[in-house]
Amino acid sequence: MLSIFFFIFLSHACSVKSKLPQNIFILAGQSNMAGRGGVINNTKTNTVSWDGIVPSQCQPNPSILRLNAKFTWVQAHEPLHADIDLDKTNGVGPGMSFANAILTKHRSFGVIGLVPCAIGGTNISEWRKGSFNYEQMVRRTRVALQSGGVIRALLWYQGEADTITLEDAESYKGRLEKFFTDLRSDLQDPMLPIIQVGLASGQGPFVDIVREAQLGSDLLNVQCVDAKGLPLEPDGLHLTTPSQVTEKNPLPTQIKMKMLVMDKGQFWTINEDEIVVLVATTHEGFVLGQACKLVACVYLIIYDRATWPVEEASVPANGAVTSHRSASPIPSILRLSAKLSWEVAHEPLHSDIDVGKTCGVGPGMAFANEVRLRANESRVGVVGLVPCAIGGTKISEWGKGTRLYSELVRRANVSASEGGIIRAILWYQGESDTVRKEDAEAYAGNMKNFIMDLRSDLNNPSLLIIQVAIASGEGKYVDTVRKAQQGINIPLVKCVDAKGLRLKDDHLHLTTISEVHLGIKLAHAYLTTLK
């Protein structure tokens, strides 16, 4: 059976404020995330102090800010957690070296905002939803988002306190995964990248059990960096300053990255947008081909490549991967051409639909590939994509009776005439409605009318609509349109947020990688309806 999806994607854009953090990272966990590098325990005087040594990798940078305890953005400096992890002596942690490594590798990355939340000595149960630590972290993150930035990842280093009792150690995996799931839900970001650190030490004898739980997590978009083997302070528990900022971790040059591993033993180089990472694949993991700070390097791979599964790649003689598997043609994915005939889908999907413009990669192929990969094939079968998008159009140009609306309905009826079922309408539009206040304020009503009319004319009152909330637009009424999109309260209308996806230099259209990421997010929104 043919599963039919409609694609109405117009122009996409995003804007950020130049002097506020555009890229937000949550730092959470216990003392090794808060930082104890350089903290000295003087047994003679019974005092604990920080030696004040700040490595070059941790020096302040005008493009690195931190959200202090008073919920104000200030220039970040060590110790990052001085006013957060109270009544303790804080030293150097991994946050500053992480942020500096990102900016060194990607100079156009933008201002980074670090949100320190770690509290030393806490076990995972003290981070459960409803606890003070959890609610404070969520509150701080929400305040951080008010500056207009986007959460790029949670950096999590915790677990030492869960090694004391066997009960805590054996419960760790379930508690950790529930914590990650709850946080993603409360931050309304089901694909939030999470980078956790595998323990280097512990407070009790059950370190291996907790490590196994950390390294064995199979949650989507959760990666693990192993700290085992890094030098510790004399207390045998906390990482030294050099360990917190190391560029060459002595042991984990291989990291299990299940979502990125190719299993054919091939060597290839990714050279697209801002990605330049040499990857050697094995059944055990991959080897980073460039020396860089470990956590930062893992983050860049997660961020720039999204986290779609890599099954195969066409490897030219020069070693450059020229296309994404997620956007590649597959015989089980078809498209309805402008001539109303089915053909094997390929990029650009809209080349004969959005005529008079130059079309490139959109989210459609990534969406279809991800749906087929994740869903039971018997429930999806052959996927039929029906491209209908026309760039630069307002919602009023899609009203019932307009040329665009009538063409959409015509193509819908043709696509389903041979026995296929229309599974969803995927809708990305609204940037053109941000120019005039009247259009922005009328958007909610116009969109609701469009949905109801389309369901009526297609004789499908329960037709699933998955719309994309714009990140910015052509005018100043972006927030009004976004509020309208996210506030539509109609059954079987879902919303995926595009805010924060990387843009091309025109600051309007998504990069290829962002289009793929959006396609995957749309797929996961659709897949939740199959459960």
Backbone torsions as a table, in degrees:
resi	resn	phi	psi	omega
1	MET	NA	140.7	-179.1
2	LEU	-86.9	123.8	174.2
3	SER	-96.7	122.0	-170.8
4	ILE	-107.6	133.6	177.2
5	PHE	-128.3	137.0	178.4
6	PHE	-100.9	138.1	-178.9
7	PHE	-118.1	114.8	177.9
8	ILE	-124.9	82.1	-177.5
9	PHE	-114.5	122.7	-178.8
10	LEU	-103.2	-137.7	-179.2
11	SER	-86.7	147.6	-178.5
12	HIS	-122.0	142.6	-178.9
13	ALA	-151.9	164.7	179.1
14	CYS	-154.5	140.4	176.6
15	SER	-127.4	152.1	178.9
16	VAL	-134.6	158.8	178.6
17	LYS	-89.6	129.8	-169.8
18	SER	-66.6	-29.8	-173.1
19	LYS	-104.4	4.8	176.5
20	LEU	-117.8	157.9	-176.0
21	PRO	-64.7	129.4	177.5
22	GLN	-92.6	-25.8	-172.7
23	ASN	-124.1	109.5	-172.7
24	ILE	-104.7	132.9	176.8
25	PHE	-123.6	130.5	176.3
26	ILE	-90.9	128.5	176.1
27	LEU	-109.3	114.5	-174.7
28	ALA	-142.6	164.2	-179.0
29	GLY	133.4	-138.5	178.9
30	GLN	-124.0	-147.6	-161.7
31	SER	-62.4	-34.0	-178.7
32	ASN	-71.4	-23.5	171.2
33	MET	-80.5	-40.4	176.7
34	ALA	-61.8	-34.5	176.9
35	GLY	104.7	117.4	173.1
36	ARG	-126.9	13.6	178.1
37	GLY	-64.2	126.1	-179.7
38	GLY	84.0	4.1	177.8
39	VAL	-82.0	125.9	-173.8
40	ILE	-114.2	132.0	176.4
41	ASN	-103.6	106.7	-179.5
42	ASN	-87.8	103.1	-177.0
43	THR	-69.6	-22.9	-179.7
44	LYS	-72.1	-41.5	-178.6
45	THR	-100.1	-5.0	-178.6
46	ASN	57.8	41.8	179.1
47	THR	-124.9	152.1	176.7
48	VAL	-119.7	130.7	-178.2
49	SER	-146.3	160.1	175.7
50	TRP	-96.6	138.1	-176.8
51	ASP	-73.9	-9.8	175.7
52	GLY	77.0	5.1	-178.9
53	ILE	-81.2	123.4	179.4
54	VAL	-116.3	110.4	179.5
55	PRO	-61.5	161.5	-179.4
56	SER	-60.2	-32.5	-178.8
57	GLN	-68.9	-14.0	-175.7
58	CYS	-112.7	9.9	-178.3
59	GLN	-66.9	150.5	178.4
60	PRO	-58.6	151.1	-179.9
61	ASN	-141.3	130.1	-179.3
62	PRO	-56.2	-20.3	-178.8
63	SER	-94.8	10.2	176.6
64	ILE	-122.6	115.5	179.7
65	LEU	-113.2	164.4	173.9
66	ARG	-134.4	147.6	175.3
67	LEU	-89.5	112.0	-175.4
68	ASN	-79.5	-178.6	-176.2
69	ALA	-64.9	-20.5	178.9
70	LYS	-92.8	12.4	177.2
71	PHE	63.4	37.1	177.3
72	THR	-119.8	139.8	176.4
73	TRP	-78.1	125.9	177.2
74	VAL	-134.1	162.9	177.1
75	GLN	-64.5	132.9	-175.6
76	ALA	-76.8	143.9	174.8
77	HIS	-157.9	160.4	176.5
78	GLU	-74.6	148.2	-11.5
79	PRO	-76.6	131.0	-175.7
80	LEU	-62.2	-32.6	-173.5
81	HIS	-100.7	19.1	-173.3
82	ALA	-56.9	-36.7	-178.6
83	ASP	-103.9	10.7	-179.5
84	ILE	-111.6	-52.8	178.9
85	ASP	-88.9	77.6	-168.2
86	LEU	-73.7	159.7	177.3
87	ASP	62.4	22.0	175.9
88	LYS	-135.4	162.0	177.0
89	THR	-95.0	111.7	-178.9
90	ASN	-94.4	148.9	177.2
91	GLY	-132.8	-143.4	-178.1
92	VAL	-79.8	131.6	174.3
93	GLY	-119.9	-170.8	-176.5
94	PRO	-83.8	-9.9	-170.7
95	GLY	-62.3	-49.1	-176.9
96	MET	-68.0	-41.5	179.4
97	SER	-66.1	-36.0	175.3
98	PHE	-58.8	-52.3	-176.5
99	ALA	-64.6	-42.9	178.6
100	ASN	-63.5	-36.4	179.0
101	ALA	-66.1	-39.3	176.9
102	ILE	-60.2	-48.0	-176.6
103	LEU	-70.0	-31.0	176.8
104	THR	-67.4	-40.3	-177.9
105	LYS	-78.6	-35.2	-178.0
106	HIS	-128.2	88.7	-173.2
107	ARG	-67.3	-21.6	179.3
108	SER	-98.2	17.0	-174.6
109	PHE	-64.6	-32.7	-178.7
110	GLY	103.8	175.4	-176.6
111	VAL	-68.9	134.3	179.9
112	ILE	-101.1	135.3	174.9
113	GLY	-116.0	115.7	178.4
114	LEU	-93.8	135.1	-179.6
115	VAL	-117.6	88.2	-178.7
116	PRO	-68.9	132.9	-178.3
117	CYS	-140.6	-0.7	-172.5
118	ALA	-70.1	144.7	177.7
119	ILE	-131.2	119.3	-176.5
120	GLY	-62.7	145.5	173.5
121	GLY	78.1	9.8	-176.9
122	THR	-92.9	142.2	173.6
123	ASN	-97.0	173.1	-171.2
124	ILE	-63.9	-30.6	179.2
125	SER	-66.0	-22.3	177.5
126	GLU	-81.5	0.9	176.0
127	TRP	-114.7	9.8	179.6
128	ARG	-68.3	157.3	178.3
129	LYS	-57.5	132.1	-177.8
130	GLY	99.8	-18.7	178.5
131	SER	-74.9	162.6	-179.9
132	PHE	-60.6	-46.2	-176.9
133	ASN	-61.2	-43.6	-179.7
134	TYR	-64.7	-50.8	-176.4
135	GLU	-65.2	-34.9	177.6
136	GLN	-67.2	-39.4	177.7
137	MET	-63.6	-45.6	178.5
138	VAL	-62.5	-42.7	179.4
139	ARG	-61.9	-46.3	-179.9
140	ARG	-63.3	-38.5	179.9
141	THR	-66.0	-42.3	179.6
142	ARG	-64.8	-38.6	175.6
143	VAL	-63.7	-41.9	179.5
144	ALA	-59.8	-36.9	-178.3
145	LEU	-69.3	-20.6	-179.0
146	GLN	-65.1	-16.1	178.4
147	SER	-79.1	-5.7	178.0
148	GLY	99.4	1.5	179.6
149	GLY	-82.2	-176.8	-177.6
150	VAL	-129.1	138.5	176.2
151	ILE	-72.5	119.4	179.6
152	ARG	-91.1	-33.2	-179.0
153	ALA	-172.5	157.4	165.8
154	LEU	-100.6	126.1	172.8
155	LEU	-101.7	120.6	-169.2
156	TRP	-127.3	121.8	176.9
157	TYR	-133.9	105.1	-174.1
158	GLN	-162.1	158.8	175.5
159	GLY	135.5	-16.8	-178.4
160	GLU	-57.8	-38.5	-177.9
161	ALA	-72.8	-14.2	-179.6
162	ASP	-91.5	6.2	179.6
163	THR	-95.1	0.4	-173.6
164	ILE	-78.0	-46.7	-179.2
165	THR	-112.4	148.1	179.5
166	LEU	-63.5	-36.6	-179.6
167	GLU	-61.2	-46.6	178.9
168	ASP	-64.2	-42.0	-178.2
169	ALA	-63.7	-43.6	-178.2
170	GLU	-73.2	-21.6	178.4
171	SER	-90.5	-3.8	-169.0
172	TYR	-62.2	-47.3	-174.4
173	LYS	-60.0	-47.0	-180.0
174	GLY	-63.4	-41.9	179.5
175	ARG	-66.7	-39.4	-179.6
176	LEU	-65.2	-46.9	-178.1
177	GLU	-66.2	-35.5	175.7
178	LYS	-66.5	-38.7	176.7
179	PHE	-60.0	-47.6	179.7
180	PHE	-61.7	-44.3	-178.1
181	THR	-65.2	-44.4	178.7
182	ASP	-61.7	-42.5	-178.3
183	LEU	-64.3	-45.0	178.4
184	ARG	-59.7	-40.2	-179.9
185	SER	-65.9	-46.6	-176.6
186	ASP	-70.0	-26.2	176.7
187	LEU	-92.8	1.6	178.6
188	GLN	54.3	44.8	179.2
189	ASP	-140.6	82.4	-175.5
190	PRO	-66.3	-14.1	178.9
191	MET	-108.2	16.1	-178.2
192	LEU	-52.4	121.2	176.0
193	PRO	-65.9	133.7	178.4
194	ILE	-124.6	124.8	177.5
195	ILE	-115.5	109.9	179.3
196	GLN	-105.5	160.4	-178.4
197	VAL	-110.2	127.4	174.0
198	GLY	-72.0	134.1	-172.1
199	LEU	-55.7	143.4	170.1
200	ALA	-99.8	-17.3	-174.9
201	SER	-160.4	179.7	178.3
202	GLY	-160.8	169.6	-179.6
203	GLN	-91.8	-6.3	-177.9
204	GLY	-141.6	-170.1	-173.1
205	PRO	-86.0	-1.9	-172.0
206	PHE	-106.8	39.0	-178.9
207	VAL	-61.4	-44.8	-175.5
208	ASP	-61.8	-34.7	179.9
209	ILE	-67.0	-43.1	179.0
210	VAL	-67.6	-41.6	178.2
211	ARG	-60.3	-42.7	179.5
212	GLU	-60.5	-39.8	177.4
213	ALA	-64.2	-41.4	-178.6
214	GLN	-68.4	-46.5	-177.5
215	LEU	-73.7	-19.2	-175.6
216	GLY	-98.0	5.7	-179.6
217	SER	-66.3	132.9	179.4
218	ASP	-115.0	20.1	175.4
219	LEU	-65.4	143.0	178.9
220	LEU	-62.1	134.4	175.2
221	ASN	67.5	25.3	173.1
222	VAL	-116.1	120.3	-179.1
223	GLN	-118.9	157.2	-177.4
224	CYS	-126.5	129.0	174.0
225	VAL	-105.9	128.9	-173.6
226	ASP	-92.2	123.7	178.9
227	ALA	-94.3	-1.8	-176.9
228	LYS	-59.5	132.1	179.4
229	GLY	98.3	-12.3	177.3
230	LEU	-72.5	141.2	-178.6
231	PRO	-60.2	141.9	-178.4
232	LEU	-110.9	160.0	172.5
233	GLU	-66.1	167.3	179.6
234	PRO	-56.2	-20.1	178.9
235	ASP	-73.4	-7.9	179.1
236	GLY	71.6	11.3	-174.9
237	LEU	-124.6	-41.4	-172.4
238	HIS	-102.9	144.7	178.0
239	LEU	-69.0	143.9	174.6
240	THR	-73.2	167.7	176.1
241	THR	-56.8	-49.8	178.1
242	PRO	-57.8	-35.1	178.6
243	SER	-66.3	-35.5	-178.8
244	GLN	-68.6	-24.2	-174.4
245	VAL	-119.7	11.0	-172.2
246	THR	-58.3	142.0	175.5
247	GLU	-95.1	-23.5	-178.1
248	LYS	-128.6	90.0	178.1
249	ASN	-63.9	127.7	-170.9
250	PRO	-68.6	-25.6	-175.8
251	LEU	-110.3	-54.8	-169.9
252	PRO	-83.2	62.5	169.7
253	THR	-76.0	-13.1	171.7
254	GLN	-112.4	127.9	-178.7
255	ILE	-127.0	133.7	178.4
256	LYS	-75.3	111.3	179.1
257	MET	-121.5	84.6	-168.7
258	LYS	-60.6	-32.3	-176.5
259	MET	-79.3	-8.6	-176.0
260	LEU	-117.1	-7.2	-171.9
261	VAL	-78.6	133.2	167.5
262	MET	-99.2	142.3	-172.6
263	ASP	-109.2	24.9	-178.7
264	LYS	-110.2	10.1	175.8
265	GLY	67.3	23.8	-177.1
266	GLN	-88.8	155.9	174.5
267	PHE	-114.9	129.2	-179.9
268	TRP	-152.5	163.8	179.9
269	THR	-120.0	131.8	175.0
270	ILE	-92.0	124.0	177.5
271	ASN	-133.1	80.2	179.6
272	GLU	-144.9	139.5	-174.5
273	ASP	50.0	-117.9	-174.6
274	GLU	-108.2	21.0	-176.1
275	ILE	-98.4	125.3	170.8
276	VAL	-141.6	88.2	-178.1
277	VAL	-133.8	122.2	176.3
278	LEU	-81.3	126.3	-175.5
279	VAL	-123.2	128.1	172.5
280	ALA	-111.3	118.9	-172.8
281	THR	-98.8	142.7	174.9
282	THR	-142.4	177.3	176.5
283	HIS	-73.7	-13.4	-177.4
284	GLU	-93.1	-22.8	-176.7
285	GLY	157.0	-145.7	177.7
286	PHE	-140.9	161.7	-179.6
287	VAL	-114.2	125.9	177.1
288	LEU	-71.6	130.5	-177.0
289	GLY	-90.8	0.5	177.8
290	GLN	-127.7	139.6	176.0
291	ALA	-79.1	116.9	175.9
292	CYS	-153.9	169.2	-178.5
293	LYS	-62.9	131.9	-165.4
294	LEU	-59.0	-54.2	-176.8
295	VAL	-62.7	-42.0	-179.0
296	ALA	-62.2	-39.5	-178.8
297	CYS	-66.4	-42.5	177.1
298	VAL	-61.3	-42.5	-179.5
299	TYR	-61.1	-44.3	-177.0
300	LEU	-61.6	-36.0	177.4
301	ILE	-66.9	-45.6	179.4
302	ILE	-60.5	-46.4	-173.5
303	TYR	-70.2	-48.3	-172.1
304	ASP	-78.9	-26.4	-178.5
305	ARG	-104.2	8.6	-168.4
306	ALA	54.3	-141.7	174.3
307	THR	-148.8	49.9	177.6
308	TRP	-82.8	149.7	-178.5
309	PRO	-68.9	135.2	176.5
310	VAL	-97.0	115.2	-179.0
311	GLU	-96.1	-46.8	178.3
312	GLU	-151.0	167.5	172.7
313	ALA	-147.0	144.1	174.5
314	SER	-81.3	117.8	-172.5
315	VAL	-109.9	103.1	177.7
316	PRO	-66.6	173.8	-177.8
317	ALA	-61.0	-31.0	-178.9
318	ASN	-82.2	-1.3	175.4
319	GLY	83.8	1.7	-177.8
320	ALA	-89.8	130.2	174.4
321	VAL	-76.8	114.8	-172.8
322	THR	-95.3	-9.2	176.9
323	SER	-149.7	155.3	178.9
324	HIS	-86.2	138.9	173.8
325	ARG	-56.6	-37.1	-177.2
326	SER	-66.4	-21.0	-178.6
327	ALA	-110.8	13.0	-175.5
328	SER	-87.8	153.5	179.0
329	PRO	-66.7	143.3	175.0
330	ILE	-138.9	134.5	-177.0
331	PRO	-58.2	-22.6	-178.9
332	SER	-88.7	7.3	175.1
333	ILE	-121.5	116.5	-177.4
334	LEU	-113.6	163.5	173.4
335	ARG	-132.5	148.6	175.4
336	LEU	-89.8	114.1	-176.0
337	SER	-73.6	175.5	177.9
338	ALA	-64.1	-22.9	178.7
339	LYS	-88.2	9.6	176.5
340	LEU	64.0	36.0	176.0
341	SER	-122.8	145.9	179.7
342	TRP	-81.0	138.2	177.4
343	GLU	-146.6	162.4	177.0
344	VAL	-60.5	127.9	-176.5
345	ALA	-72.4	144.4	177.3
346	HIS	-156.3	160.5	175.5
347	GLU	-79.9	146.3	-6.4
348	PRO	-78.7	130.9	-177.0
349	LEU	-62.6	-32.3	-173.7
350	HIS	-101.1	16.7	-171.6
351	SER	-59.9	-32.0	179.9
352	ASP	-106.0	9.5	179.9
353	ILE	-109.1	-55.0	178.6
354	ASP	-88.6	70.0	-170.6
355	VAL	-74.5	156.7	-179.2
356	GLY	81.1	5.4	178.9
357	LYS	-133.1	161.6	177.5
358	THR	-94.5	113.0	-178.7
359	CYS	-95.7	149.8	177.1
360	GLY	-131.6	-148.9	-179.5
361	VAL	-74.0	131.5	174.4
362	GLY	-117.0	-170.9	-177.8
363	PRO	-83.7	-7.3	-171.0
364	GLY	-61.0	-50.4	-177.5
365	MET	-66.8	-39.9	177.6
366	ALA	-62.9	-40.5	177.0
367	PHE	-58.3	-52.1	-175.7
368	ALA	-64.4	-42.7	178.7
369	ASN	-62.1	-41.7	-178.7
370	GLU	-68.2	-39.2	178.2
371	VAL	-61.9	-45.6	-179.5
372	ARG	-67.1	-33.7	-179.3
373	LEU	-70.5	-41.2	-171.8
374	ARG	-90.6	-29.9	-175.2
375	ALA	-91.9	156.7	171.9
376	ASN	-63.5	124.3	-173.5
377	GLU	-59.2	-30.4	-179.8
378	SER	-66.7	-20.3	-179.8
379	ARG	-90.3	-13.7	-176.6
380	VAL	-115.8	-48.3	-177.9
381	GLY	65.6	-148.8	177.0
382	VAL	-71.9	133.4	-179.4
383	VAL	-98.0	130.0	176.5
384	GLY	-112.1	120.8	178.9
385	LEU	-99.7	133.1	-178.5
386	VAL	-118.6	88.2	-178.6
387	PRO	-68.8	134.2	-178.5
388	CYS	-139.0	-0.6	-170.8
389	ALA	-70.8	143.0	175.0
390	ILE	-130.5	118.7	-175.3
391	GLY	-64.5	146.9	172.4
392	GLY	77.8	15.5	-176.5
393	THR	-99.6	149.9	177.7
394	LYS	-93.5	164.6	-178.9
395	ILE	-62.8	-31.5	179.6
396	SER	-65.6	-23.4	178.2
397	GLU	-79.3	-3.6	176.9
398	TRP	-111.2	10.8	178.8
399	GLY	-69.0	157.4	179.7
400	LYS	-57.0	132.6	-178.2
401	GLY	98.1	-16.2	178.4
402	THR	-77.3	164.9	179.9
403	ARG	-61.9	-43.0	-177.7
404	LEU	-65.5	-42.7	179.6
405	TYR	-63.7	-46.4	-177.9
406	SER	-63.3	-38.0	178.7
407	GLU	-68.5	-38.1	177.1
408	LEU	-60.9	-47.1	-180.0
409	VAL	-64.3	-40.7	179.4
410	ARG	-61.8	-46.8	-179.6
411	ARG	-66.0	-34.3	177.5
412	ALA	-63.0	-47.3	-178.5
413	ASN	-64.3	-39.2	178.3
414	VAL	-65.6	-43.1	-176.3
415	SER	-62.5	-33.8	-177.3
416	ALA	-93.6	1.4	-173.4
417	SER	-72.0	-16.7	-177.9
418	GLU	-105.4	20.7	173.6
419	GLY	103.6	-1.8	178.4
420	GLY	-74.1	164.5	179.5
421	ILE	-118.6	130.4	176.6
422	ILE	-76.1	114.0	-176.0
423	ARG	-87.9	-34.0	-175.9
424	ALA	-167.6	157.2	166.8
425	ILE	-106.8	123.7	175.1
426	LEU	-102.9	121.2	-167.5
427	TRP	-127.9	123.6	176.0
428	TYR	-134.2	106.8	-174.0
429	GLN	-163.4	159.4	174.8
430	GLY	135.8	-17.0	-178.8
431	GLU	-59.0	-37.5	-179.0
432	SER	-72.0	-15.8	179.5
433	ASP	-89.1	4.6	179.1
434	THR	-94.3	-0.1	-175.9
435	VAL	-77.9	-46.7	-177.1
436	ARG	-110.2	139.1	-179.8
437	LYS	-59.9	-38.5	-179.2
438	GLU	-61.3	-42.8	179.6
439	ASP	-66.1	-42.6	-178.1
440	ALA	-63.5	-44.0	-177.8
441	GLU	-71.5	-23.7	179.2
442	ALA	-89.1	-3.3	-171.4
443	TYR	-62.2	-46.9	-176.7
444	ALA	-57.3	-46.9	179.6
445	GLY	-65.3	-42.4	179.6
446	ASN	-63.4	-40.1	-179.0
447	MET	-68.6	-42.1	178.6
448	LYS	-62.5	-41.4	177.9
449	ASN	-63.6	-40.6	178.9
450	PHE	-60.1	-45.5	-178.7
451	ILE	-63.6	-47.2	-177.2
452	MET	-66.6	-41.4	179.1
453	ASP	-64.0	-43.3	-177.2
454	LEU	-65.9	-44.0	177.4
455	ARG	-60.4	-38.7	179.8
456	SER	-67.4	-47.4	-176.4
457	ASP	-70.5	-23.3	176.3
458	LEU	-95.1	5.0	179.7
459	ASN	53.9	41.7	-177.3
460	ASN	-140.4	80.3	-176.4
461	PRO	-65.6	-14.5	179.6
462	SER	-110.0	22.7	179.9
463	LEU	-61.0	127.1	179.6
464	LEU	-72.6	132.1	176.1
465	ILE	-119.1	122.3	174.4
466	ILE	-116.0	108.3	-178.8
467	GLN	-103.4	158.3	178.4
468	VAL	-108.8	126.0	176.5
469	ALA	-77.5	128.9	-178.5
470	ILE	-68.0	154.7	177.1
471	ALA	-96.5	-31.5	176.0
472	SER	-161.3	-172.9	-176.3
473	GLY	-156.8	-164.6	-177.7
474	GLU	-84.3	-8.7	-179.2
475	GLY	-135.0	-164.8	-172.5
476	LYS	-98.0	3.4	-176.3
477	TYR	-105.2	40.3	-179.0
478	VAL	-62.6	-47.0	-176.4
479	ASP	-61.6	-34.6	179.1
480	THR	-64.4	-44.2	179.7
481	VAL	-68.6	-43.2	178.9
482	ARG	-59.5	-43.7	179.1
483	LYS	-60.7	-39.3	178.2
484	ALA	-64.8	-43.6	-178.5
485	GLN	-66.0	-44.5	-177.2
486	GLN	-77.9	-13.7	-177.1
487	GLY	-100.3	2.2	-180.0
488	ILE	-67.8	119.2	-175.5
489	ASN	-112.2	70.3	178.2
490	ILE	-122.2	135.6	179.8
491	PRO	-53.9	141.1	177.8
492	LEU	60.8	33.1	168.6
493	VAL	-117.9	114.4	-177.8
494	LYS	-110.5	157.3	-177.9
495	CYS	-130.8	129.5	175.5
496	VAL	-112.2	131.9	-175.2
497	ASP	-93.1	125.8	178.8
498	ALA	-92.5	-3.6	-176.3
499	LYS	-60.1	129.6	177.4
500	GLY	100.3	-14.5	176.8
501	LEU	-67.9	142.5	-173.6
502	ARG	-69.1	143.0	-176.1
503	LEU	-110.2	160.4	171.3
504	LYS	-74.1	177.4	-176.5
505	ASP	-63.9	-19.8	179.3
506	ASP	-77.4	-4.1	178.8
507	HIS	58.7	24.4	-179.8
508	LEU	-127.0	-43.8	-173.7
509	HIS	-105.4	146.6	179.2
510	LEU	-70.2	146.8	172.3
511	THR	-68.8	168.3	178.2
512	THR	-56.6	-45.8	-178.0
513	ILE	-64.5	-39.5	178.0
514	SER	-65.7	-36.8	177.1
515	GLU	-62.2	-41.7	178.2
516	VAL	-64.5	-44.2	179.1
517	HIS	-60.3	-43.0	179.1
518	LEU	-63.0	-41.8	178.2
519	GLY	-58.4	-40.7	179.5
520	ILE	-68.2	-40.8	178.1
521	LYS	-63.1	-40.6	177.4
522	LEU	-64.0	-40.0	179.6
523	ALA	-62.0	-42.7	-179.3
524	HIS	-68.3	-32.8	174.6
525	ALA	-64.0	-40.8	178.1
526	TYR	-68.7	-42.6	-175.6
527	LEU	-63.2	-28.7	178.4
528	THR	-64.7	-21.9	179.7
529	THR	-80.1	-12.2	-179.2
530	LEU	-87.3	-13.1	-175.1
531	LYS	-74.9	NA	NA
